């Protein structure tokens, strides 16, 4: 965000999404020792469709100019954040992300509980 001075997290969100209001953000933390594997599989799966960036610990999947998924993996968990300008889109994307992760983790059913940030 070159040339932009943000004084708060919501200022950063507004600048990133170029909007003048708060956006819905959903968080989930999944306990699994295979979080890195699932995150990498999901990033590679969607890299054919979206401009995905990822490394061993993080992934960013920009679904559109106004929606994205960020993931961070550690040895024991996978943290997921879904953001979208519209609430309906954010809710739908949480389901899409969870469905895809559970496909990759078919031997280990994942418990993915989303919470909406206040």
matplotlib code that plots the C-alpha trace (Angstrom):
import matplotlib.pyplot as plt

x = [0.0, 2.5, 1.6, -1.1, -1.0, -3.3, -4.0, -6.0, -6.8, -10.1, -8.2, -6.0, -9.0, -10.7, -7.5, -7.0, -10.6, -11.1, -14.3, -15.6, -17.1, -16.1, -16.0, -17.0, -14.0, -14.3, -11.6, -11.1, -8.4, -8.1, -6.1, -4.1, -0.5, -1.0, -2.0, 1.0, 0.1, -3.5, -2.7, -0.2, -2.6, -5.4, -3.0, -1.8, -5.3, -6.6, -3.4, -4.8, -7.7, -6.4, -3.2, -2.2, 0.9, 2.2, 5.3, 5.8, 3.9, 1.4, -0.9, -3.0, -5.8, -7.4, -10.8, -11.6, -10.7, -13.0, -12.6, -9.7, -8.6, -5.4, -3.9, -1.1, 0.1, 2.2, 3.2, -0.1, -2.7, -4.0, -5.4, -7.7, -9.1, -11.8, -12.6, -15.1, -16.8, -20.3, -21.5, -23.2, -20.0, -17.9, -20.3, -20.3, -16.5, -16.2, -18.2, -16.1, -12.8, -14.0, -15.4, -12.1, -10.0, -12.1, -11.7, -7.9, -8.2, -10.5, -8.6, -8.8, -12.2, -11.4, -13.4, -13.6, -15.6, -15.9, -16.3, -17.2, -14.9, -16.6]
y = [0.0, 2.5, 6.1, 5.1, 5.8, 3.5, 4.3, 1.1, -2.4, -1.2, 1.5, -1.2, -3.3, -0.3, 0.5, -3.2, -3.6, 0.1, 0.3, 2.7, 0.3, -2.7, -6.1, -9.4, -11.5, -15.1, -17.0, -20.7, -22.6, -26.3, -28.6, -31.0, -32.0, -31.9, -28.3, -27.5, -30.3, -29.3, -25.6, -26.4, -28.8, -26.2, -23.4, -25.6, -26.7, -23.1, -21.7, -22.7, -20.4, -17.6, -15.7, -17.7, -17.0, -19.5, -20.7, -23.4, -21.5, -19.1, -18.9, -16.2, -17.0, -13.9, -15.2, -11.7, -8.1, -8.1, -11.5, -13.7, -16.5, -16.3, -19.4, -19.9, -23.4, -24.6, -28.0, -28.5, -26.2, -24.5, -20.9, -19.7, -16.2, -15.5, -11.9, -10.6, -7.3, -8.9, -11.0, -13.5, -14.0, -14.4, -17.0, -19.0, -18.9, -20.4, -23.3, -23.7, -23.5, -26.0, -28.4, -28.4, -28.9, -31.8, -33.4, -33.2, -34.6, -37.4, -39.8, -37.2, -35.4, -31.9, -29.9, -26.4, -23.9, -20.4, -17.3, -13.9, -11.1, -8.3]
z = [0.0, -1.1, -0.4, 2.0, 5.7, 7.7, 11.4, 12.2, 11.0, 9.5, 7.6, 6.1, 5.1, 3.5, 1.6, 0.5, -0.7, -1.7, 0.2, 2.8, 5.3, 7.4, 5.6, 7.0, 8.1, 9.2, 11.2, 11.7, 13.5, 12.6, 14.8, 12.6, 12.2, 8.5, 8.1, 5.9, 3.5, 3.2, 2.8, 0.0, -1.7, -1.6, -2.9, -5.8, -6.6, -6.9, -8.5, -11.9, -11.4, -9.1, -8.6, -5.5, -3.6, -1.0, 0.9, 3.6, 6.2, 4.5, 1.5, 0.0, -2.4, -4.0, -5.2, -6.7, -6.2, -3.1, -1.6, -0.5, 1.8, 3.9, 5.6, 8.0, 8.9, 11.9, 13.2, 15.0, 13.3, 10.3, 10.7, 8.0, 7.4, 4.7, 3.8, 1.3, 0.7, 0.8, 3.8, 1.5, -0.4, 2.7, 4.1, 0.8, 0.6, 4.1, 2.9, -0.3, 1.6, 4.2, 1.6, -0.4, 2.8, 3.8, 0.4, 0.8, 4.4, 3.6, 6.0, 8.8, 9.0, 10.0, 12.5, 11.0, 13.1, 11.7, 13.8, 12.5, 13.7, 15.6]

ax = plt.figure().add_subplot(projection="3d")
ax.plot(x, y, z, "-o")
ax.set_aspect("equal")
plt.show()
